[in-house]
Amino acid sequence: MPKHLKKLSEEILHSNPWSVYKHDTYEKPNGAVGDYYYMQTPGNSMIIPVLEDGRIVLILQTRYIDQRQSLEFPCGGKKEGQSPLDVAKIELYQETGWIADDFMKIGSFQALNGLVDDECHVFLAKVVEQKEQQLEDTEDIEVLYRRPDEIDEMIKKNDIWDGQTMAAWSMARHIFFEEKPVAKATALGTLQNIFDDFIGS
């Protein structure tokens, strides 16, 4: 079994409202001292919002680093004092205008655990009411709606290329495609049936 990597020291090289950049020293498996540089955030929440007819809410926005448009699930960073569920509710409403009456956490993951300490919490949400988006001045977001099978196809074609969105979908898609009678009642089943079936399984 691989050895635990013991931390020897820690220092902050840079901080901003969203993240900190750190330098640690640690004990290597061979006993020598090594340097480790990484970014750390408070974490984030990603939401897979589902309408009563089974369609899923996506957002389209331009990503600065790649300078191209990206189809994603709504997602936002955690602030001090907020729980992952708090963030999910806030970001869903701000980015899409949608309000959900039920949230179900389906897991969490670290998207780039060799470079960034940034845990993403994934929620399935049953949306029931839409109001105006509450976008920040850095955001320009279009709201789109797609069926689960269309999301699969967009990932295959690389139309969806955001890593967190693909990771979240890999955790959630079995809920929509499991071979269960309740899911066969309609093309995709209502979200309430999906929730009831998933929770009761």
C-alpha positions as CSV (number, residue, x, y, z in Angstrom):
1,M,0.0,0.0,0.0
2,P,1.4,3.5,-0.9
3,K,2.7,5.4,2.1
4,H,1.0,8.4,3.5
5,L,2.7,11.7,2.5
6,K,3.5,13.6,5.7
7,K,3.1,17.4,5.6
8,L,6.1,19.1,7.2
9,S,5.3,22.8,6.6
10,E,2.7,25.1,4.9
11,E,2.8,28.7,3.6
12,I,0.4,30.8,1.7
13,L,2.0,32.4,-1.4
14,H,-1.0,34.3,-2.7
15,S,-4.7,34.7,-1.7
16,N,-7.7,36.3,-3.3
17,P,-11.5,36.2,-2.6
18,W,-11.8,32.8,-4.4
19,S,-8.7,30.8,-3.6
20,V,-5.3,30.6,-2.0
21,Y,-2.0,29.4,-3.6
22,K,0.1,27.4,-1.2
23,H,3.6,25.9,-0.9
24,D,4.0,22.9,1.4
25,T,7.0,20.8,2.2
26,Y,6.4,17.1,2.7
27,E,8.2,13.8,3.3
28,K,8.6,11.8,0.1
29,P,8.2,8.0,0.1
30,N,12.0,7.6,0.2
31,G,12.3,9.9,3.2
32,A,13.6,13.0,1.4
33,V,11.9,16.4,1.7
34,G,9.8,17.6,-1.3
35,D,8.1,20.8,-2.3
36,Y,4.4,20.8,-3.2
37,Y,2.6,23.8,-4.8
38,Y,-1.2,23.8,-5.1
39,M,-4.3,25.9,-5.1
40,Q,-7.0,25.6,-2.4
41,T,-10.6,26.8,-2.5
42,P,-13.5,26.5,0.0
43,G,-15.2,24.1,-2.5
44,N,-18.2,24.4,-4.8
45,S,-21.6,23.0,-5.6
46,M,-22.9,21.8,-9.0
47,I,-26.6,21.3,-9.6
48,I,-28.3,19.0,-12.1
49,P,-31.7,20.7,-12.3
50,V,-34.6,18.6,-13.7
51,L,-37.9,19.8,-15.0
52,E,-41.2,17.9,-14.4
53,D,-41.1,16.6,-18.0
54,G,-37.6,15.1,-17.5
55,R,-35.6,17.7,-19.4
56,I,-32.4,19.0,-17.7
57,V,-31.4,22.7,-17.3
58,L,-28.0,23.7,-18.7
59,I,-26.2,27.0,-18.9
60,L,-24.1,28.4,-21.8
61,Q,-21.4,30.8,-20.9
62,T,-18.0,31.9,-22.2
63,R,-15.0,30.6,-20.3
64,Y,-12.1,33.2,-20.1
65,I,-9.1,30.8,-20.2
66,D,-10.3,28.9,-23.3
67,Q,-12.1,31.9,-24.8
68,R,-14.9,29.7,-26.0
69,Q,-18.5,28.9,-25.0
70,S,-19.1,26.1,-22.6
71,L,-22.3,24.1,-21.9
72,E,-22.4,23.3,-18.2
73,F,-24.6,22.5,-15.2
74,P,-25.1,25.5,-12.9
75,C,-22.2,25.7,-10.4
76,G,-20.7,28.1,-7.9
77,G,-18.1,28.5,-5.2
78,K,-18.7,28.2,-1.5
79,K,-18.3,31.2,0.8
80,E,-17.5,31.3,4.5
81,G,-20.5,30.1,6.6
82,Q,-22.3,28.5,3.6
83,S,-23.1,24.8,3.4
84,P,-22.9,22.9,0.1
85,L,-26.7,22.9,0.0
86,D,-26.8,26.7,0.6
87,V,-24.5,27.2,-2.4
88,A,-26.6,24.9,-4.6
89,K,-29.8,26.8,-3.9
90,I,-28.2,30.2,-4.4
91,E,-26.3,29.3,-7.6
92,L,-29.3,27.6,-9.2
93,Y,-31.4,30.7,-8.7
94,Q,-28.8,33.2,-9.6
95,E,-27.6,31.5,-12.8
96,T,-30.9,30.1,-14.2
97,G,-33.7,31.9,-12.3
98,W,-35.1,28.5,-11.4
99,I,-36.2,27.6,-7.8
100,A,-36.2,24.0,-6.7
101,D,-38.4,22.4,-4.0
102,D,-36.3,19.3,-3.6
103,F,-32.5,18.7,-3.6
104,M,-30.7,15.4,-3.4
105,K,-27.0,15.2,-2.9
106,I,-25.6,12.4,-5.1
107,G,-21.9,12.7,-4.2
108,S,-18.8,14.8,-4.4
109,F,-15.4,14.7,-6.2
110,Q,-12.1,16.4,-6.6
111,A,-11.7,17.4,-10.3
112,L,-7.9,17.9,-10.4
113,N,-6.6,16.5,-7.1
114,G,-2.9,16.8,-8.1
115,L,-3.0,20.5,-8.5
116,V,-6.1,21.9,-6.8
117,D,-7.9,21.2,-3.5
118,D,-11.4,22.0,-4.7
119,E,-14.2,19.6,-3.7
120,C,-17.3,19.7,-5.9
121,H,-20.6,18.6,-4.3
122,V,-23.2,17.4,-6.8
123,F,-26.9,17.8,-6.3
124,L,-30.0,16.7,-8.2
125,A,-32.7,19.3,-8.0
126,K,-36.4,19.2,-8.9
127,V,-37.2,22.7,-10.2
128,V,-40.7,24.0,-10.0
129,E,-40.7,27.8,-10.6
130,Q,-38.6,30.2,-12.8
131,K,-38.0,33.8,-12.1
132,E,-35.5,36.3,-13.4
133,Q,-31.8,35.4,-13.3
134,Q,-29.7,37.3,-10.7
135,L,-26.4,37.4,-12.6
136,E,-23.2,39.0,-11.3
137,D,-21.5,41.6,-13.5
138,T,-18.9,39.0,-14.6
139,E,-21.6,36.7,-15.9
140,D,-23.5,36.4,-19.2
141,I,-25.4,33.2,-19.2
142,E,-28.0,31.6,-21.5
143,V,-30.3,29.0,-20.1
144,L,-30.9,25.8,-22.2
145,Y,-32.9,22.6,-21.8
146,R,-31.9,19.2,-23.0
147,R,-33.1,15.6,-22.5
148,P,-30.7,13.1,-20.8
149,D,-30.1,11.3,-24.1
150,E,-29.2,14.6,-25.7
151,I,-26.7,15.3,-23.0
152,D,-25.1,11.9,-23.6
153,E,-24.8,12.8,-27.3
154,M,-23.4,16.2,-26.7
155,I,-20.6,14.6,-24.5
156,K,-19.9,12.1,-27.2
157,K,-19.5,14.9,-29.8
158,N,-17.4,17.0,-27.4
159,D,-20.1,19.7,-27.5
160,I,-19.9,19.5,-23.7
161,W,-16.2,19.7,-22.7
162,D,-16.4,21.0,-19.2
163,G,-14.8,18.4,-16.9
164,Q,-16.9,19.1,-13.8
165,T,-20.1,18.8,-15.9
166,M,-19.0,15.5,-17.4
167,A,-17.9,14.1,-13.9
168,A,-21.3,15.2,-12.4
169,W,-23.2,13.6,-15.2
170,S,-21.3,10.3,-14.8
171,M,-22.5,10.2,-11.2
172,A,-26.1,11.0,-12.1
173,R,-27.0,9.5,-15.5
174,H,-27.8,6.0,-14.1
175,I,-30.7,7.6,-12.3
176,F,-32.3,8.5,-15.6
177,F,-31.4,5.3,-17.5
178,E,-31.8,2.5,-15.0
179,E,-34.0,-0.3,-16.4
180,K,-36.8,0.1,-13.9
181,P,-40.5,0.0,-14.5
182,V,-41.1,3.5,-13.1
183,A,-38.6,5.0,-15.5
184,K,-40.4,3.2,-18.5
185,A,-43.8,4.7,-17.6
186,T,-42.9,7.7,-19.8
187,A,-39.9,8.5,-22.0
188,L,-37.9,9.4,-19.0
189,G,-40.2,9.4,-16.1
190,T,-41.1,12.4,-14.0
191,L,-38.5,13.7,-11.6
192,Q,-40.7,12.8,-8.6
193,N,-40.7,9.2,-9.8
194,I,-37.0,9.3,-10.3
195,F,-36.5,10.7,-6.8
196,D,-38.9,8.2,-5.2
197,D,-37.4,5.3,-7.2
198,F,-33.8,6.3,-6.5
199,I,-34.3,6.9,-2.8
200,G,-36.3,3.7,-2.4
201,S,-33.7,1.6,-4.2
